[in-house]
Amino acid sequence: MANQIAAVAILAGGMTVVIVTGGIDLSVGSLIALSAVLVTVGIREVGGGPSAGTLALVLCSLAGVLLSATVGLASGAVIAAFKVP
């Protein structure tokens, strides 16, 4: 857990803003898992696994972030469109 403190702190800061503004977002954990799985599979299948180079690691990580951002944006759009509390 100690090697993941930065990631947890960043997520906690973002969730604090959401909660303070009166919202709650339970999809954060599932988006983290989705991103982690996508990055892991991408590195294994596309990047070459243990011998993956820096470029493959960066591109797979960016793909994970972009996918999570896209899913989060779609989720937010649906929540805003249907005025889900």
RALINDA-V433776 format. One record per backbone hydrogen bond with DSSP energy under -1.0 kcal/mol. NH is the residue of the N-H (numbers start at 1). CO is the residue of the C=O. Records with the same first field share a line. If there is no record, write none. Layout:
# RALINDA-V433776
NH: CO / CO
This chain:
# RALINDA-V433776
4: 1
8: 4
9: 5
10: 6
11: 7
12: 8
13: 9
14: 10
15: 11
16: 12
17: 13
18: 14
19: 15
20: 16
21: 17
22: 19
23: 18
31: 27
32: 28
33: 29
34: 30
35: 31
36: 32
37: 33
38: 34
39: 35
40: 36
41: 37
42: 38
43: 39
44: 40
45: 41
46: 42
47: 42
49: 43
51: 48
52: 49
57: 53
58: 54
59: 55
60: 56
61: 57
62: 58
63: 59
64: 60
65: 61
66: 62
67: 63
68: 64
69: 65
70: 66
71: 67
72: 68
73: 69
74: 70
75: 71
76: 72
77: 73
78: 74
79: 75
80: 76
81: 77
82: 78
84: 79
